[in-house]
């Protein structure tokens, strides 16, 4: 997909996933900051009262962990399409143009297959967690399928990005790169 509405839609999809990833990073900051404020307030009040009150944000570490996983998976497609993933191009960059195109298409196809398998596996795991009613063991019982949805969607977006890049490479385009020698 090289131009028109499809290209704009995919670029917006990748940018949107990057925005969602950034939002989850902000959520991590907010949760950790809230816990730090509560710890500080608890320490200050213990000086006044003689004993800590035990102020805490229930399951804050668990929330932060789930937010980190969501941020990571939502960032996959965005970072791949923006050329921020690590690519070892030592061999590929020295190939003649035709062989380079074949290598890049093959790599994207392999990535799409692997990411597709991971997407299907994560989707099945998410479905099972939802159907069994799995919840976390923290103070706040979080339905496990919720963080797994982020993993599934992020992997699905990465699969789309691999297919998109593979098609672009097959048409003679180049894969996104940060421009540095790897």
C-alpha positions, -999 to 999 in steps of 0.1 A, spaced: 0 0 0 19 30 -13 -5 59 -14 -40 72 -10 -64 66 18 -50 31 27 -15 46 33 -30 74 54 -52 50 73 -23 26 81 0 55 91 -27 69 114 -32 34 129 6 31 136 7 66 150 -24 59 171 -8 28 186 22 50 195 0 75 212 -17 47 232 17 33 242 27 68 254 -6 71 273 2 39 292 36 52 301 19 83 315 -4 60 334 26 42 349 40 76 360 7 86 376 3 53 395 38 54 408 36 91 416 4 85 436 21 57 456 51 79 463 28 107 475 9 83 497 42 69 511 55 104 518 22 114 534 22 82 555 57 89 567 48 125 576 17 114 594 36 88 613 58 115 628 26 132 641 7 102 651 36 79 662 26 51 638 22 48 601 -13 46 588 -5 23 560 -16 45 532 -13 28 498 -27 25 464 -39 -11 462 -21 -32 436 -2 -2 422 28 -24 412 4 -48 394 -12 -19 376 22 -5 366 33 -39 353 1 -43 332 5 -7 319 41 -15 310 31 -46 291 4 -26 273 28 2 264 54 -23 251 29 -42 228 12 -11 215 46 4 207 56 -25 185 40 -15 152 48 22 157 85 17 164 88 -8 136 72 15 110 92 45 123 125 26 119 132 24 156 135 -13 159 170 -27 158 178 -41 123 210 -59 115 216 -48 80 252 -58 76 244 -85 50 213 -70 34 228 -35 27 256 -51 7 234 -71 -15 226 -60 -51 192 -43 -53 172 -74 -66 187 -97 -39 181 -70 -13 145 -68 -22 141 -106 -20 158 -106 14 137 -78 28 104 -93 15 115 -127 30 123 -111 64 90 -92 64 71 -124 55 88 -144 82 81 -116 107 45 -115 96 41 -153 100 57 -152 135 38 -122 146 6 -137 132 12 -169 151 19 -149 183 -13 -129 177 -34 -160 173 -18 -176 204 -23 -144 225 -59 -141 212 -66 -177 222 -51 -171 256 -71 -139 260 -103 -158 251 -96 -185 276 -88 -161 304 -121 -143 296 -142 -175 294 -127 -190 326 -130 -157 345 -93 -156 355 -84 -127 378 -51 -115 393 -41 -124 428 -34 -88 440 -55 -68 464 -75 -56 434 -87 -87 414 -81 -76 378 -96 -97 351 -65 -111 333 -81 -108 299 -79 -70 301 -41 -67 300 -40 -96 275 -62 -77 251 -34 -51 248 -9 -78 240 -32 -93 214 -40 -60 197 -3 -49 198 8 -81 182 -20 -78 156 -8 -43 147 27 -56 144 15 -83 120 -2 -57 99 30 -36 99 51 -65 87 27 -72 59 25 -36 50 63 -33 49 67 -65 30 43 -53 3 62 -20 1 95 -38 -2 81 -61 -29 71 -30 -49 107 -17 -47 104 4 -16 127 3 13 120 -8 49 119 19 76 153 25 90 169 49 114 196 56 88 224 44 110 247 16 101 238 -15 122 
